[in-house]
Amino acid sequence: LLAPIIAVQDLVKMIFNVETMKQALLSFEIDLTKMPLGKLSKNQLDKAYKVLTELQTLITSGATTSKTAIIDASNRFYTLIPHDFGLARPPLLDNVELIKTKTEMIDNLLEIEIAYSMLDESNNVVESTEHPIDVHYKKLKCDLIPVDQNSDEFKLIEKYMIKTHAKTHDQYALKLRELFKTTRHGEFDRFQKFQTLDNHQLLWHGSRTTNYAGILSQGLRIAPPEAPVTGYMFGKGVYFADMVSKSANYCFTSKQSPEGLMLLCEVALGKMYECNKATNLSASTLPNGTHSTKGCGSTMPDPKEYHYTNDGLLIPMGHGVPSNSRQTSLLYNEYIVYNTDQINMKYLLRVDFQYKY
């Protein structure tokens, strides 16, 4: 009986690993001497978003933009988020790609800030007789129950994972190490109102390990109003995939740290607005009568292999086959919802990335 308990303990340790958080900051070229983990603040990160939005406006407003304005805003960004570029000069934030990269960085820093402040709180409660792992687990406000590896449930998810590994993502193989049944406190009550909406699918979502304290305790969230919209292909929403490896790429694992965490969520998609190219959408601009966006990829899981659960949830498990979307800029499908109440987290997966080269 110890095994399940140990599986959960290891998971909690993995989510709250300070070393991993530091590594993430270093990978973003952040200067840890000027901005250690404890210095991250939501307020400052929101300000950084605002500066990026300002830069986005400057860049996209055409030729009239003065270089001085871009230099000034770039400097303000680097003052808010000190970077360490060694002897190189900090790059000017003068193109949309860079704005997108920095926006994703702030998305990640916000999650790390949540995780670290949870740790900080518990470290300050010295007199607690509880084990730190139990304290942290409670803070996730989420029940995590390991699924037996010999069960049909485990095997079904494993099959979904094996079948939907895309051909173009051949640099690694995925192995399902642990599967946790996940129940976020209060989430189902909010999801309830979408029970009657048709088209519920079990879809993948990948994210850096350092993001999971925030994701489990607060749910998957939509980028705030301060964030620039260029960072997100179909606007500010929560993104899912039906091909495991498309989501797995967002775990940002490497040969050096080959372990990641992924989610499977029941998503109430309803009627989908189908797109072939980047379109900035939000809850208010989604066409009337639609409830989600589908970015249509040229490859999709083979519908002949689809699996429906007893309560009508579609698991789109199937090997990749050509879809009808020929004129699309996307290789694989993406699904986006703009209301987080349409998401019901079902499983957390601990995954080994077996890098081939």
C-alpha positions as CSV (number, residue, x, y, z in Angstrom):
1,L,0.0,0.0,0.0
2,L,3.0,2.3,0.3
3,A,3.5,2.6,-3.4
4,P,0.6,5.0,-4.1
5,I,1.5,7.3,-1.2
6,I,5.1,7.4,-2.4
7,A,4.0,8.2,-5.9
8,V,2.1,11.2,-4.7
9,Q,4.9,12.4,-2.4
10,D,7.4,12.2,-5.3
11,L,5.1,14.2,-7.4
12,V,4.7,16.9,-4.8
13,K,8.5,17.1,-4.4
14,M,8.8,17.3,-8.2
15,I,6.3,20.2,-8.5
16,F,7.9,22.2,-5.6
17,N,11.5,21.6,-6.5
18,V,13.4,24.9,-6.1
19,E,16.3,23.8,-8.1
20,T,14.0,23.2,-11.1
21,M,12.6,26.7,-10.6
22,K,16.1,28.2,-10.7
23,Q,17.0,26.3,-13.8
24,A,13.9,27.6,-15.5
25,L,14.9,31.2,-14.6
26,L,18.4,30.5,-16.0
27,S,17.0,29.1,-19.2
28,F,15.2,32.5,-19.7
29,E,18.6,34.2,-19.2
30,I,17.4,35.9,-16.0
31,D,20.0,37.4,-13.7
32,L,19.5,35.4,-10.5
33,T,21.7,37.7,-8.5
34,K,19.5,40.7,-9.3
35,M,16.3,38.7,-9.3
36,P,16.3,35.6,-7.1
37,L,13.2,33.5,-6.8
38,G,12.0,35.3,-3.7
39,K,12.0,38.6,-5.6
40,L,9.4,37.6,-8.2
41,S,6.2,39.5,-7.7
42,K,2.9,39.4,-9.6
43,N,2.8,43.2,-9.6
44,Q,6.1,43.5,-11.3
45,L,5.3,40.7,-13.8
46,D,2.0,42.5,-14.7
47,K,4.0,45.6,-15.3
48,A,6.3,43.7,-17.6
49,Y,3.3,42.4,-19.6
50,K,2.2,46.0,-20.0
51,V,5.5,47.1,-21.4
52,L,5.4,44.2,-23.9
53,T,1.9,45.3,-24.9
54,E,3.3,48.8,-25.5
55,L,6.1,47.3,-27.6
56,Q,3.7,45.2,-29.6
57,T,1.7,48.4,-30.4
58,L,4.9,50.2,-31.4
59,I,6.1,47.4,-33.6
60,T,2.7,46.8,-35.4
61,S,1.8,50.4,-35.9
62,G,4.0,50.6,-38.9
63,A,6.9,52.7,-40.2
64,T,6.2,55.8,-38.0
65,T,7.6,54.1,-34.9
66,S,10.7,55.9,-33.5
67,K,13.5,53.7,-32.6
68,T,14.0,55.7,-29.5
69,A,10.5,54.7,-28.2
70,I,11.4,51.0,-28.8
71,I,14.8,51.4,-27.0
72,D,13.1,53.2,-24.1
73,A,10.5,50.5,-23.7
74,S,13.0,47.7,-24.1
75,N,15.1,49.2,-21.3
76,R,12.1,49.5,-19.0
77,F,11.4,45.8,-19.6
78,Y,14.9,44.8,-18.7
79,T,14.8,47.0,-15.6
80,L,11.6,45.1,-14.5
81,I,13.1,41.7,-15.4
82,P,16.9,41.8,-15.1
83,H,18.5,39.5,-17.6
84,D,22.1,38.3,-17.7
85,F,23.4,38.3,-21.3
86,G,27.1,38.1,-20.2
87,L,29.0,40.6,-22.3
88,A,26.4,40.8,-25.0
89,R,24.1,43.8,-25.3
90,P,20.4,43.0,-24.3
91,P,18.6,42.5,-27.6
92,L,16.2,45.2,-28.6
93,L,12.6,44.0,-28.4
94,D,11.8,45.2,-31.8
95,N,10.0,42.2,-33.5
96,V,6.9,40.2,-32.9
97,E,8.7,36.9,-32.4
98,L,10.7,38.3,-29.5
99,I,7.6,39.8,-27.9
100,K,6.0,36.3,-28.2
101,T,9.0,34.7,-26.5
102,K,9.1,37.2,-23.7
103,T,5.3,36.9,-23.2
104,E,5.7,33.1,-22.8
105,M,8.5,33.8,-20.3
106,I,6.3,36.0,-18.2
107,D,3.5,33.4,-18.4
108,N,6.0,30.9,-16.9
109,L,7.4,33.4,-14.3
110,L,3.8,34.0,-13.0
111,E,3.4,30.3,-12.4
112,I,6.8,30.0,-10.7
113,E,5.9,33.0,-8.5
114,I,2.7,31.1,-7.3
115,A,4.7,27.9,-6.6
116,Y,7.5,29.7,-4.8
117,S,5.2,31.9,-2.6
118,M,3.4,28.7,-1.5
119,L,6.7,27.3,-0.4
120,D,7.6,30.5,1.3
121,E,4.4,30.5,3.2
122,S,4.9,27.0,4.5
123,N,8.5,27.7,5.4
124,N,7.3,30.5,7.6
125,V,4.9,28.3,9.6
126,V,7.6,26.7,11.7
127,E,5.5,25.3,14.5
128,S,3.5,23.1,12.2
129,T,3.7,19.4,13.2
130,E,2.7,18.3,9.7
131,H,5.2,17.0,7.2
132,P,6.1,19.7,4.6
133,I,5.0,17.4,1.8
134,D,1.5,17.2,3.4
135,V,1.4,20.9,3.8
136,H,2.3,21.4,0.1
137,Y,-0.2,18.8,-1.0
138,K,-3.0,20.5,0.8
139,K,-2.1,23.8,-0.9
140,L,-2.7,22.3,-4.3
141,K,-6.4,22.0,-3.4
142,C,-6.5,19.0,-5.6
143,D,-7.0,15.2,-5.0
144,L,-4.3,13.2,-6.8
145,I,-4.9,9.4,-6.8
146,P,-2.5,7.1,-8.5
147,V,-4.1,4.8,-11.1
148,D,-3.0,1.1,-10.9
149,Q,-0.8,0.3,-13.9
150,N,-2.5,-3.0,-14.5
151,S,-6.0,-1.4,-14.7
152,D,-7.9,-0.9,-18.0
153,E,-8.0,2.8,-17.2
154,F,-4.2,3.1,-17.2
155,K,-3.9,1.0,-20.3
156,L,-6.4,3.1,-22.2
157,I,-4.5,6.3,-21.5
158,E,-1.2,4.6,-22.3
159,K,-2.7,3.6,-25.7
160,Y,-4.0,7.2,-26.3
161,M,-0.4,8.3,-25.7
162,I,1.2,5.8,-28.0
163,K,-1.2,6.1,-30.8
164,T,-1.2,9.9,-31.0
165,H,2.5,10.5,-31.0
166,A,3.1,12.5,-34.2
167,K,5.5,11.4,-36.8
168,T,7.3,14.7,-37.0
169,H,8.1,14.6,-33.2
170,D,10.5,11.7,-33.6
171,Q,13.3,13.1,-31.4
172,Y,11.9,11.3,-28.3
173,A,9.6,8.5,-27.3
174,L,7.2,8.9,-24.4
175,K,6.7,6.5,-21.5
176,L,3.8,6.8,-19.1
177,R,5.5,6.5,-15.7
178,E,2.6,7.4,-13.3
179,L,-1.0,8.3,-13.9
180,F,-2.9,10.3,-11.3
181,K,-6.7,10.7,-11.3
182,T,-7.1,14.4,-10.7
183,T,-9.9,16.2,-9.0
184,R,-9.6,20.0,-8.5
185,H,-11.7,21.2,-5.6
186,G,-14.7,23.1,-6.8
187,E,-13.9,22.6,-10.5
188,F,-16.7,20.2,-11.2
189,D,-19.3,22.6,-9.8
190,R,-18.2,25.2,-12.3
191,F,-18.0,22.7,-15.1
192,Q,-21.6,21.4,-14.3
193,K,-23.3,24.1,-16.4
194,F,-21.5,22.7,-19.5
195,Q,-22.5,19.1,-18.9
196,T,-25.3,19.5,-21.4
197,L,-23.1,21.1,-24.1
198,D,-22.3,18.4,-26.7
199,N,-18.8,17.5,-28.0
200,H,-16.9,16.7,-24.8
201,Q,-13.3,15.5,-25.6
202,L,-10.4,14.2,-23.5
203,L,-7.5,16.4,-24.7
204,W,-3.8,16.9,-23.9
205,H,-2.2,19.9,-22.3
206,G,1.5,20.2,-21.7
207,S,3.4,22.7,-19.6
208,R,6.8,23.1,-17.8
209,T,7.0,21.2,-14.5
210,T,7.4,24.5,-12.6
211,N,3.9,25.6,-13.7
212,Y,2.0,22.8,-12.0
213,A,1.7,24.2,-8.5
214,G,-0.2,27.1,-10.2
215,I,-2.1,24.9,-12.6
216,L,-3.3,22.5,-10.0
217,S,-4.2,25.1,-7.3
218,Q,-5.7,27.7,-9.6
219,G,-6.6,25.7,-12.7
220,L,-5.5,26.4,-16.3
221,R,-5.9,30.1,-16.7
222,I,-6.3,32.6,-19.6
223,A,-3.6,35.3,-20.1
224,P,-4.6,38.5,-18.3
225,P,-5.7,41.7,-20.1
226,E,-2.2,43.2,-19.6
227,A,-0.6,40.5,-21.7
228,P,0.1,41.3,-25.4
229,V,-2.1,39.4,-27.7
230,T,0.6,38.5,-30.2
231,G,1.8,35.7,-27.9
232,Y,-1.2,33.5,-28.7
233,M,-2.1,32.1,-32.1
234,F,-5.9,32.0,-31.6
235,G,-6.1,34.7,-28.9
236,K,-6.0,34.5,-25.2
237,G,-7.5,31.1,-24.3
238,V,-6.5,27.7,-22.9
239,Y,-5.0,25.5,-25.6
240,F,-5.3,21.7,-26.0
241,A,-4.3,19.1,-28.5
242,D,-5.4,15.6,-29.7
243,M,-1.9,14.5,-30.5
244,V,0.1,13.8,-27.4
245,S,3.5,15.0,-28.7
246,K,2.1,18.4,-29.8
247,S,1.4,19.1,-26.1
248,A,4.5,17.2,-24.9
249,N,6.7,19.7,-26.7
250,Y,5.4,22.4,-24.2
251,C,6.9,20.5,-21.3
252,F,10.3,21.8,-22.4
253,T,12.1,18.7,-21.3
254,S,15.6,17.9,-22.5
255,K,18.1,15.0,-22.6
256,Q,19.5,16.5,-19.4
257,S,16.1,16.6,-17.6
258,P,14.0,14.1,-19.5
259,E,10.9,14.1,-17.2
260,G,7.7,16.0,-17.7
261,L,4.2,16.4,-16.5
262,M,1.1,16.5,-18.7
263,L,-2.6,16.8,-18.3
264,L,-5.6,15.2,-19.8
265,C,-8.7,17.3,-19.5
266,E,-12.3,16.8,-20.4
267,V,-13.1,19.9,-22.5
268,A,-16.6,20.9,-23.3
269,L,-16.1,22.2,-26.8
270,G,-19.7,22.5,-28.0
271,K,-19.8,23.9,-31.5
272,M,-16.3,24.7,-32.7
273,Y,-15.3,27.6,-34.9
274,E,-12.8,26.1,-37.3
275,C,-9.8,28.1,-38.4
276,N,-6.9,27.4,-40.7
277,K,-4.7,30.3,-39.8
278,A,-3.9,32.6,-36.8
279,T,-7.0,34.5,-35.7
280,N,-7.1,36.7,-32.6
281,L,-10.3,35.5,-30.8
282,S,-11.7,35.9,-27.3
283,A,-14.9,35.0,-25.5
284,S,-16.5,38.1,-26.8
285,T,-15.4,37.8,-30.5
286,L,-16.1,34.1,-31.0
287,P,-18.8,33.8,-33.7
288,N,-22.3,33.6,-32.4
289,G,-23.4,30.1,-31.5
290,T,-19.9,28.7,-31.2
291,H,-18.2,27.7,-27.9
292,S,-14.6,27.1,-28.8
293,T,-12.0,27.4,-31.6
294,K,-10.5,24.5,-33.5
295,G,-7.2,25.2,-35.3
296,C,-7.4,22.6,-38.0
297,G,-4.3,20.6,-38.7
298,S,-3.4,18.7,-41.8
299,T,-3.0,15.5,-39.7
300,M,-5.7,14.2,-37.3
301,P,-6.2,11.1,-35.2
302,D,-7.9,8.4,-37.2
303,P,-11.7,8.6,-36.4
304,K,-12.0,4.9,-37.0
305,E,-10.0,4.4,-33.8
306,Y,-12.0,6.8,-31.6
307,H,-13.0,5.6,-28.2
308,Y,-16.1,6.8,-26.3
309,T,-16.4,6.3,-22.5
310,N,-19.6,5.2,-20.9
311,D,-20.7,8.8,-20.2
312,G,-20.2,9.9,-23.8
313,L,-16.7,11.5,-23.5
314,L,-14.7,11.2,-26.7
315,I,-11.1,10.1,-26.5
316,P,-9.8,10.9,-30.0
317,M,-7.2,8.2,-29.9
318,G,-6.0,7.1,-33.3
319,H,-2.9,7.1,-35.4
320,G,-2.3,10.3,-37.3
321,V,-4.0,10.3,-40.7
322,P,-4.4,13.2,-43.3
323,S,-7.4,15.4,-42.5
324,N,-9.6,17.3,-44.9
325,S,-7.9,20.6,-44.0
326,R,-5.4,20.9,-46.9
327,Q,-5.0,24.7,-46.9
328,T,-4.0,25.0,-43.3
329,S,-0.9,26.4,-41.7
330,L,-1.1,23.9,-38.9
331,L,0.3,20.4,-38.9
332,Y,-1.9,19.2,-36.0
333,N,-5.3,20.2,-34.4
334,E,-5.5,22.6,-31.6
335,Y,-8.6,23.3,-29.5
336,I,-9.1,26.5,-27.6
337,V,-11.6,27.5,-25.0
338,Y,-12.0,31.1,-23.7
339,N,-13.9,30.2,-20.6
340,T,-12.0,28.1,-18.1
341,D,-15.3,26.7,-16.7
342,Q,-15.4,24.5,-19.9
343,I,-12.4,22.6,-18.5
344,N,-12.6,19.6,-16.2
345,M,-9.1,18.2,-15.3
346,K,-9.2,14.4,-15.3
347,Y,-5.6,13.1,-15.2
348,L,-2.1,14.3,-14.4
349,L,0.6,12.2,-16.1
350,R,4.2,11.8,-15.1
351,V,6.0,11.1,-18.3
352,D,9.5,10.0,-19.3
353,F,10.9,11.5,-22.5
354,Q,13.2,9.0,-24.0
355,Y,15.5,11.1,-26.2
356,K,16.9,9.3,-29.2
357,Y,19.5,11.9,-30.1
